Amino acid sequence: MATLGAGYLTLADRLKRTENGKIAAEIIEMMSETNELLQDANALQCNDGSNHITTIRTGLPSAVFRKLYGYVPSSKSTTEQVKDVTGMLETYSIVDVDLVDKSENPKLFRLSESSAFIEAMNQKLQETIFYGSIKENAAAFDGLSARYSKISTDEKKIGSNIINAGGSSSDNTSIWFITWGDLHTSLLYPQGSQAGVQHKDDGILTETSSTGGKRKVYQDHYKMDVGLSVRDWRSTCRIANISIANLKGDSAVNLEELLNKAYYKIRRYAKTGKTFIYCNSTVLMYFESQLKSKTNVNFTIKEYLNENILHYKNIPIRECEQLTCEEEKVS
């Protein structure tokens, strides 16, 4: 399974190839500083406007040995079409005119004042990638948990790529093996857009308070059209039902054993993509705690994107705080 040098483009890469994408690229770079998913994820343009239609193979044709003068029975592969949608993630930044006009670099000052709004959009994006659900919010898109939501013993179903860590309380979290790539999992952006990111300078507007007071403000509109496609569910795996309480003590859940199970679930199917492991800081802390007591060649500290981070079998382990410790039990 490839972990470095895979031939795909992130959102930032896409923007660098578009005209007039400088501001949008700056926004993505700001978001990427605290969003490992944006640094890692493959970005794919939708093939149906703001939607993306994927044909997923659900069964292979048969092959048989034939005797001389014998016949080969007809067979065909089975496929299923999936339509993924993009959602519009938006925020407005409003700054008092006098603050901007008195600054040495008004344009840079407005961007710095917008950073909190961009970060809010950033966190919402990460949350939706993992937990988004069209059933709960029709304006969003289905995230990974909505797809990997029910455990199955049938290896032809997506639920077979969910590993049960045994937690049954309300303090559960998940570890994800995600393989990014055109043939695997991708972030989506609509056709004809600047990799899904837009910035509009609305200029000076008059803002009215609830009591009728008025003031002049600069307004910036930030918008991101984004979705998620899982073309081959076999190359992504969820380790679910990890109880935080069960990570403590002598009888703690063996995290390495869980990673090993997930690794062998996806290994055959992830070779043409780029795989990462995602968990929150609490799980990462227990990883390091469990590793202190023994020497393990499967875990190494290696450089990735100018930072030394933990790897499992050469797969970078990425920290994502939007993975909550309050997941419901997956069954």
N, C-alpha and C positions, 0 to 999 in steps of 0.2 A: 504494500500500500504506500503510495507516494505521500511524503510529508513536506518536501521542499522542492521548489522549482517547477511546480505543476503549471501547465500552460493555460491559465485562465486570467480574467481581468476582474479586479475589484471595482467598486463604485468610483473610487478615486482615480483608478486607471482609466475608466471609461470617460470621466469628465475631462481628463487631460487631453483626450482625443477629440473633444467637441469644441466648436467655435463658441466664443463668449461664455465659456464655462469656468472662468477664473474665480468669480465670487462663489459659485456653487462648489468648486473644488476646495476653496478655503473652508467652507462650511463643513464639508465631509472630513477634511483634515482635523478640524476642531472636534468633531464628533468622534473621530477615530482615536483620539487621545485617551478617551475613557470608554471606548467601545471596541473590545477585541473582535467582536463579530464583524464589524465593518472592515477591520484590517485583514480579516481572513476570508470573508465570504466571496464566492463567485457572484458576479452580477450578469444578468441575462436580460436582453430586451424581449418584451412580450411579442408574441407572433400573431396576436389578434387584438390590436388596439391597446386597451388597458387590461386585457385578459391574456392568459397564456394557456394554450391547449397542448397537453402532453399525451402521447400514446404510450401506455405502459403495458409491457408484455406480461400476461398473467399465466401463460402456459406455453410449453414448447411442443412442436410437432413430434410425432413418433418416428423412430427409425427401427428397421427390422433387418434381420439376416434373410436373404432370399436364396432359395434353391435354384438350380438351373431350370429354366422354363416356368419358374414360379412367378408370382405377382407380388408387388409391394402395395399394401392397402393405402388408400388416400388418407391424408391427415393434414391438419393445418394448425398453426399457432393461434393462441387466443390472446386478445388484447383488450384494453379498456381505456377509454378516453377520459381524461381528467381536465377540468377547467379551473385554473387558479386565477383569482382576482387580485387587483392592487387596490390599496386603500389610500386616502388622502390624509396625511398627517400634517397639521398646520399649527402655526403660532404667530402672534403679532408682538413685536417689540416696540414700546413707546417710551421716548426719552424727551425730557423737557428741552425746548429750543435753546434756552439760555445756557444750559450745561454744555450742549454741543457746540454752540457758536463761540464759547469762551475757551474751548480746548485748542491745543496747538494743531492737532490733526483731526478735524471733525469726522472724517470718514472712518478712521481707525477707532476713534472714540465710540462711535455708534456701533461698530462691530463688537467692541469689547463689552459695551452695555448689553448687547444682544446675547452674550455668551450664556447667560442663565436660561434664556428662552430656548436657545439651541440645545443646551444640555437637557432641558425638560423633554424636548422632542426626541433627543438621543435615547434617554431612558425609556420613553414610551415605545420606541422602536424595538429596543432589546426585549422589553417585556412582551411585546406582541409576537416577536419571532418565536418565543418559547410558549406563550400562553394565550395568544390571540384566538378568538373564536367568533365566527360569523354568527352563530346562534345567539351569542351574548351581545354582540355589537355588529350589526349588519354592514356598518361602514368600514370595518377593519378587514382583516384576512385571517384565515386559519393558520395558527402557528404549529409548532412541532407537537406540542402536547395534545392538541385536538386531533392529530393524526395518529400518534402513538398513544392511544388512550385506553386500550383494552388488551389485556394479556391473552395470548392464544398459543395453543400447542400445535396448531396447523402451520407448518413451515411455508405454506403458500400465502399466508396472511401477514399483514404488517405487524400484528400483535405478537408474532413470534420473535420480533426484534426488540421486545421489552423484557428486561431481566428484573425479576422480583428480588429486592434486597431484604424483604421480610418485615418491614415496618408497617404498623397498623394504626399508629396514633396520629396526632395532628401536627407533628413536627417533622414531616417527611420532606425530602428534597430529591433531586435527580442529578445524575451525571450523564452527560450526552457525549457520544462519539458521533461527530458530524463530518461527513465527507462532502466537501464542496467541489463543484465542477458542473459543466453543462449536462453531463450524463447522470448527475447525482442530485445534490441539493444546491439551489441557487436563490439569491434575492432577485426579484423581478422589478423592472421599471417599464413604463409604457412606451410604445413606439413614438418616436419623434420628440421625446423629452430629453432634458439634459441629465441623463442617468437618474431621472426621478427627482432631482433637486432643483428648486426654483427659489429665487430671491427677487422681491420687487420692492423698490424704494418708493414708498407712497408720498414722500416729501413732507411738507409741513401741513398739518391738519389742526383743526380746532376741536379740542376735547371738552366735553361738557360734563360736569359732575352731577350727582343725584340732586344737589340743591340748586342747580342752575349756574354754578360758577364755570368760568371758561379759562382755558389756557392753550397756548400753542405748543405742539409737540411734533417731533419727527417720528414717523411710523415706518417700520420695516415689516414686510410680510414674508415669512419663511414657510415653504411648502415642500413636502416630500411625498411623491407618489411611489409606493413600494408594496411589494407582495412577496410571496414565498412559493417556490416550486420544489417538490420532492419527486424527482423523476424515477429514481431507483431507491425504494425504501430499504433495500437490503444492505446498503452501504452506510446507513445511519442506525444507531442503536441507542435506546434509552435504558439506563439503569435506574429504575424507579423504586419508590418505597424505602429510601434510605432514611431511617430514623436518626436524628441527631443524637438522641439519648443513647442509641445503640452503638454509637461510635466511641463511647467512653468505657474505660475499665478493661480488665483482663479478658473479658469475653466479648470484646468489641467486634463489630462486623469487619471482616477482612476485606479491605478495599482493594487490595491487589487481586484477590480471587475474583471479585466482581469485574474488575477491568479485564482480566484474562478471559472471562466468559464473553464479554462484549467484543473484545478484540477478535476472537475466533468466530463470532457471529458475522462480522463484516469483512474479514480479511480477504476473502475470495473476490468480493464484489467492489472493493474500494481501490483497486490497483490503478485505475485511470484518473483518480481524483486526488484531492489533498485533504487529509484527515486531521481533525483537531479534537481534543477532549475538553469539555466545558464543565466547570463546577463553580460553586461560590467559595468565598474565602474561608468559611467555616469548614467545609469539606477539605479544602486544600491544607488547612492547618492540621487536620487529623491525618491526612496523607503523610505529611512531614513527621508528625509525631510517631506514626506507626513505623516509619522507615528508619528512625534514629536507632532503634534497637537491633538492626540487622544490616548486613551488606546485601545489596540486591542489584544485580546487573541489569535488570529490566528498567530501573529508574536511574536517570542521569540528569545532571544540570548542564544544559547546553544553551548556547546563544540563539535567540530568535528575535529578529527585528531590533537588534542592538540591546537586548535585555536577556540576562541569564535566567532561564525559567526551567521548571521541572518538566521532564519528558518521560513518557512511558513507551518503551519499545520504539524510541525515536519519534513519537507523536507528541507534539507540544500540548501541555496541560494549561488551559487558559482560564483565567479568573473572570467570572461574570456575576456581579452582585444582583442582577435581576432574577437570578435563579433563587427562588424563595425557599425558606425552610418551613413553609406552611402548606405544602401540597397535600391534597386529598389522596387517600389510598387508591392506587391503580390496581384493578382486579380483572 
